[in-house]
Amino acid sequence: MLDITRDIDSLSNFKKNTTKFAKQMKKSGSPIVLTVNGKASFVVQDAESYQRMLELLDRAEAIEGIRKGLEDVKQNKTKSLADFEKKLNEI
């Protein structure tokens, strides 16, 4: 979880204290938002946290696909395997 009192800093400060920020990200698992001229411009995070985020995104997308499929079944928006094979052979 992003802590705005700790996880937002300027790009110039990040450049000066990269090692400190790297240790902070590794320990907290939280990304750091880097600002340029006071506006959020970049997000930096450690590789392990990034990988975990990608895995969660994949899982969420799979769940959404399953939910959509179940909704299609409920609404009778599906085809039988025989109909699918017939269509496939027509191509």
Secondary structure, DSSP 4 states (H G I P E B T S, - for coil): ---TTTSEEEHHHHHHTHHHHHHHHHHH---EEEEETTEEEEEE--HHHHHHHHHHHHHHHHHHHHHHHHHHHHTT----HHHHHHHHHH-
